[in-house]
């Protein structure tokens, strides 16, 4: 276990409370004079629901109880408690036949016997979007007056997340995320702030359950146009059950997540009733000698598959995701772990 004499639980917790207080002050002061509010803006936070590491993506986007290491900060902030020293994760995805680029970086580090911190940065972007116009705007469209790309722009969405997790009881951990958001569409920009909270119950070495409340206090997005959006909370529940197949020297893992939203997305979600809607995620993983993993799953009704290779502290994963009408998506992620804390001298 790392030497933590330079850190105390009181100082860490106190710093966390100060940071959260500053975030809340910013939340209620940013854009307070603006009158244009969209409470419960549908799909405003969609870019924060696209998953992280390729391993969880191959399992039907199931990570609430399954994900571990640095990437688990995205899925469930309590999950980084599984980091015994430090961890790093990087992922690149080409979504929808390469139209959308999605990049993800995360690092986690244990600072005390019961506390872990993580930092996450991810970006979703569509680059080189042409803005078209007639070659001669004063004349009608014709063979001699064609449509041209007048200039190019970008649609990008960025999130920076700071995560804190602690072991609350012997089999229960909880964690929180503080999120800073940035969105850019053409010449317009938005900045936002929000919080997530999560918990995990390690009922047995082979069974884990988790819960995450995303956008716990509603997430604020303020546009430079004066328009303000509030993203409503959503709840995710997940379970993971692992079976050890001793004779085969392998493990079989079943994972499942269910997401509930208060936006009533109707046909855009898998099920809906009243103001609520939601979706299910299911995955199956077969791991041989803790080295080679084969995965498959369902992201709502979309097929996912992938594989992973673990050699010592390094793991590489690949995921394929099918999407009817929008083309396939591919993800590649690389992660590693280390022992101890390089920031603390022995």
Buried (B, 14 or more C-beta within 10 A) or exposed (E): EBEBEEBEBEEBEEEBEEEBEEBEEEBEEBBEEEEEEBEBBBEBBEBBBBBBBBBBBBBBBBBBBBBBBBBBBBBBBBBBBBBBBBBBBBBBBBBBEEEBBBBBBBBBBBBBEBBBBBBBBBBBBBEEBEEEEBEEEEEEEEEEBEEEEEEEBEBBBBBBBBBBBBBBEEEBBBBBBBBBBBBBBEEEBBBBBBBBBBBBBBEEEEEBBBBBBBBBBBBBBBBEEEBBBBBBBBBBBBBBBBEEEEEEEBBBBBBBBBBBBBBBBEEBBBEBEEEBBBBBBBBBBBBEEEEEBBBBBBBBEBBBBBBBEBEEEEBBBBBBBBBEEEEBBBBBBBBBBBEBBEEBEE
